[in-house]
Amino acid sequence: MTETLLTAAPGAQEHPSLALVNSAGNAAGGRGYDELSTPEAATAWLAARDLVRAEAVLYEHCQGRLVTLRADLRDLFTAHTTGDAPTTSAVHGLNSALTSVPGALLLRFDPQAGFTRRADHPVTQVVEHVMAVIADDAASLLSGDQASQLASCEADSCQRFFVRTHARRQWCSTRCGDRVRAARAYSRKRAIPSAQVV
């Protein structure tokens, strides 16, 4: 089981875009993971975040589009946290996802439930709706009040992003922080004997 399944990075529960970016990469210890590795895994990932109904079915093409959006978001988040310019294709990818579905929720009537509003899409449009929701969240995160709190984990082998819960936070999880502190302590311990020899 990967660390991302054990602990979500701060902000990932509130921001599906952050959760999507963190759904692949290297966790603590350099272990690679990809939570969208198959269409079934992608469907389960989306259902766990209430982005699709449990009975939804995504196909390989849909999974590929989510993976492409994830790469675009990683580019945008990296550019934001490093102060670099994002690639034009990443900005275009996010904007395409934002505008791929109408924003209006349709009105429905059910004799038991009465009037409700929801986004009803044929199977071929489920992924467009999900991508629009995630892209909207990313655009809001990158341009809103929390933009200055978006950070990348400073542990060497970790590639996750998080929203800082306080200004001094450097790591996406306690595990990454513990790993970095242990490595520093080990490095200091190794340096002491060589300093005493001189």
C-alpha positions as CSV (number, residue, x, y, z in Angstrom):
1,M,0.0,0.0,0.0
2,T,1.4,3.4,-0.9
3,E,1.7,6.3,1.4
4,T,-0.8,8.3,-0.6
5,L,-3.4,5.7,0.4
6,L,-2.4,6.0,4.0
7,T,-2.3,9.7,4.4
8,A,-3.5,12.5,2.2
9,A,-1.3,15.5,1.9
10,P,-2.8,18.6,3.6
11,G,-5.3,20.2,1.3
12,A,-5.9,17.1,-0.8
13,Q,-9.3,16.4,0.8
14,E,-10.6,19.8,0.0
15,H,-8.9,20.1,-3.5
16,P,-9.5,17.4,-6.0
17,S,-6.9,19.0,-8.3
18,L,-4.2,18.5,-5.5
19,A,-5.4,14.9,-5.0
20,L,-5.1,14.3,-8.7
21,V,-1.6,15.7,-9.0
22,N,-0.6,13.5,-6.0
23,S,-2.1,10.4,-7.5
24,A,1.2,9.4,-9.1
25,G,4.8,9.9,-8.4
26,N,7.4,8.8,-5.9
27,A,6.4,8.6,-2.2
28,A,8.7,8.4,0.8
29,G,11.6,6.1,0.1
30,G,11.4,6.6,-3.7
31,R,8.6,4.0,-4.2
32,G,6.7,4.7,-7.4
33,Y,2.9,4.7,-7.5
34,D,0.0,5.5,-9.8
35,E,-3.5,5.5,-8.5
36,L,-4.9,5.9,-12.0
37,S,-3.0,3.0,-13.6
38,T,-6.0,1.3,-15.1
39,P,-9.5,2.5,-16.2
40,E,-10.9,0.6,-13.2
41,A,-8.4,2.2,-10.8
42,A,-9.2,5.6,-12.2
43,T,-13.0,5.0,-11.8
44,A,-12.4,3.8,-8.2
45,W,-10.3,6.9,-7.5
46,L,-13.0,9.3,-8.8
47,A,-15.8,7.4,-7.0
48,A,-13.9,7.6,-3.7
49,R,-13.9,11.4,-4.0
50,D,-17.6,11.6,-5.0
51,L,-16.6,12.8,-8.5
52,V,-18.5,10.0,-10.3
53,R,-21.2,7.6,-9.2
54,A,-20.1,4.2,-8.0
55,E,-21.6,2.6,-11.0
56,A,-19.8,4.8,-13.5
57,V,-17.6,3.1,-16.1
58,L,-14.5,4.8,-17.5
59,Y,-12.7,3.5,-20.5
60,E,-9.0,3.6,-21.4
61,H,-9.4,6.7,-23.4
62,C,-11.0,8.5,-20.4
63,Q,-8.3,7.3,-18.1
64,G,-5.7,8.7,-20.6
65,R,-7.4,12.1,-20.6
66,L,-7.3,12.2,-16.7
67,V,-3.6,11.2,-16.8
68,T,-2.9,14.0,-19.3
69,L,-4.8,16.5,-17.1
70,R,-2.7,15.3,-14.2
71,A,0.5,16.0,-16.1
72,D,-0.8,19.5,-17.0
73,L,-1.7,20.3,-13.4
74,R,1.7,19.0,-12.2
75,D,3.4,21.4,-14.6
76,L,1.2,24.3,-13.4
77,F,1.7,23.5,-9.7
78,T,5.5,23.1,-10.2
79,A,5.7,26.4,-12.0
80,H,3.7,28.1,-9.3
81,T,5.9,26.7,-6.4
82,T,9.2,27.4,-8.2
83,G,8.3,30.8,-9.6
84,D,8.9,29.6,-13.2
85,A,6.5,30.1,-16.1
86,P,4.3,27.1,-16.9
87,T,4.2,25.6,-20.4
88,T,1.7,27.0,-22.8
89,S,0.3,23.5,-23.3
90,A,-0.4,23.1,-19.6
91,V,-2.3,26.3,-19.4
92,H,-4.2,25.3,-22.6
93,G,-4.9,21.9,-21.2
94,L,-6.5,23.3,-18.1
95,N,-8.5,25.9,-20.0
96,S,-9.7,23.2,-22.4
97,A,-10.9,21.1,-19.4
98,L,-12.6,24.1,-17.9
99,T,-14.7,24.8,-21.1
100,S,-15.4,21.2,-22.2
101,V,-18.8,21.0,-20.6
102,P,-21.7,23.4,-19.9
103,G,-21.6,24.7,-16.4
104,A,-25.4,24.6,-15.9
105,L,-26.9,21.8,-13.8
106,L,-30.0,20.3,-15.4
107,L,-33.4,20.4,-13.6
108,R,-34.9,16.9,-13.1
109,F,-38.2,15.9,-11.5
110,D,-38.7,12.6,-9.6
111,P,-42.1,11.9,-8.0
112,Q,-40.4,10.7,-4.8
113,A,-37.6,13.3,-4.6
114,G,-39.3,16.2,-6.3
115,F,-37.1,18.7,-8.2
116,T,-33.4,18.2,-8.2
117,R,-30.5,19.6,-10.2
118,R,-27.6,17.6,-11.4
119,A,-25.1,17.2,-14.2
120,D,-26.4,14.3,-16.3
121,H,-24.0,13.3,-19.0
122,P,-23.8,10.3,-21.3
123,V,-21.0,7.9,-20.5
124,T,-18.8,9.6,-23.1
125,Q,-19.1,12.9,-21.2
126,V,-18.5,11.8,-17.7
127,V,-14.8,12.4,-17.9
128,E,-15.3,15.9,-19.4
129,H,-17.5,16.8,-16.4
130,V,-15.0,15.4,-13.9
131,M,-12.1,17.2,-15.7
132,A,-14.0,20.5,-15.6
133,V,-14.6,20.2,-11.9
134,I,-11.0,19.4,-11.2
135,A,-9.7,22.1,-13.6
136,D,-12.0,24.7,-11.9
137,D,-10.6,23.7,-8.5
138,A,-7.0,24.0,-9.8
139,A,-7.7,27.4,-11.3
140,S,-9.2,28.6,-8.0
141,L,-6.3,27.1,-6.0
142,L,-3.7,28.7,-8.2
143,S,-5.3,32.1,-8.3
144,G,-7.2,32.3,-5.0
145,D,-6.5,33.0,-1.3
146,Q,-4.6,29.7,-0.8
147,A,-2.2,30.2,-3.8
148,S,0.6,31.4,-1.5
149,Q,0.2,28.3,0.7
150,L,0.6,25.8,-2.2
151,A,4.0,24.1,-1.8
152,S,5.9,21.0,-2.9
153,C,7.3,18.5,-0.4
154,E,10.9,19.2,0.4
155,A,11.8,15.6,1.0
156,D,14.2,14.6,-1.7
157,S,12.4,11.6,-3.2
158,C,8.8,12.8,-2.7
159,Q,7.0,14.5,-5.5
160,R,3.8,15.5,-3.7
161,F,2.2,18.9,-3.3
162,F,0.3,20.2,-0.3
163,V,-1.4,23.3,1.1
164,R,0.8,24.6,4.0
165,T,-1.1,24.5,7.3
166,H,1.5,26.8,8.8
167,A,4.3,28.9,7.3
168,R,7.2,26.6,8.5
169,R,5.7,23.4,7.1
170,Q,8.1,21.8,4.6
171,W,6.8,18.3,4.1
172,C,3.6,16.7,2.8
173,S,3.4,14.3,5.7
174,T,4.9,13.4,9.0
175,R,6.5,10.4,7.4
176,C,8.5,12.6,4.9
177,G,9.5,14.9,7.8
178,D,10.6,12.0,9.9
179,R,12.6,10.6,7.0
180,V,14.4,13.9,6.4
181,R,15.2,14.4,10.0
182,A,16.5,10.9,10.4
183,A,18.7,11.3,7.3
184,R,20.1,14.6,8.8
185,A,20.8,12.9,12.1
186,Y,22.5,10.0,10.4
187,S,24.6,12.4,8.3
188,R,25.7,14.4,11.4
189,K,26.5,11.1,13.3
190,R,28.7,9.9,10.4
191,A,30.5,13.3,10.2
192,I,31.5,13.4,13.9
193,P,34.0,10.5,13.8
194,S,35.8,11.8,10.8
195,A,36.0,15.3,12.4
196,Q,37.6,13.7,15.6
197,V,40.3,11.9,13.5
198,V,41.7,15.2,12.4
